[in-house]
Amino acid sequence: EAAVTQSPRSKVAVTGGKVTLSCHQTNNHDYMYWYRQDTGHGLRLIHYSYVADSTEKGDIPDGYKASRPSQENFSLILELASLSQTAVYFCASSYRGDSGNTLYFGEGSRLIVV
Amino acid sequence: GDSVTQTEGLVTLTEGLPVMLNCTYQTIYSNPFLFWYVQHLNESPRLLLKSFTDNKRTEHQGFHATLHKSSSSFHLQKSSAQLSDSALYYCALSDPTNTGKLTFGDGTVLTVKP
């Protein structure tokens, strides 16, 4: 069974509206991440978290907020969705921040902003 | 900051021919971890192989790669391509400061034809 689950899997949002993408992991991992996937740009890190109730900015945090209310849950929030935020979003978790640790990805959430 | 370059955006091969996907990187750190992730159509990325040791060949599922720090390269190879190898391949570099953050290349789409 999937250890990292995302919801919704697909969403159409209106420009200026609020969008929340949720992620739940049962890996008992410490670290969680939100990546954005765009064709030709690979995977880019938006926010990540070491521990519950704490989040860190990644490489492209502008326009996004994150929330980690518990070890298992990590949300990505778009307060004012824009057309440029149309993308596929992946949540991932890892055991610790050790350099060689594997990232385990969720199934992805496809967001279309119109 | 760190960067990963994958020069080929698209590689098309005939089944049975060898595969080589290029990956070079830039980092200020002397001991980076390098990874290859694979993403099949409509799936999420998953780890294919990883390496930390200079000049040591790493193998998994018929693929292999050798980290060469002298040339900052971590090319992915396979002796004989299979139809099932068709996928998007990402090279990634780990931040060794224990954040667990990965910097991904833009990805290479490998298409294997009969």
Interface residues (C-beta under 8 A of the other chain):
Chain A: Y31 Y33 Y35 G40 H41 G42 L43 R44 L45 Y48 Y50 E56 G58 D59 F90 S94 R96 G97 D98 S99 G100 N101 T102 L103 Y104 F105 G106 E107 G108
Chain B: G1 G9 N31 P32 F33 Y37 E43 S44 P45 R46 L47 K50 F52 Y90 A92 S94 D95 P96 N98 T99 G100 K101 L102 T103 F104 G105 D106 G107
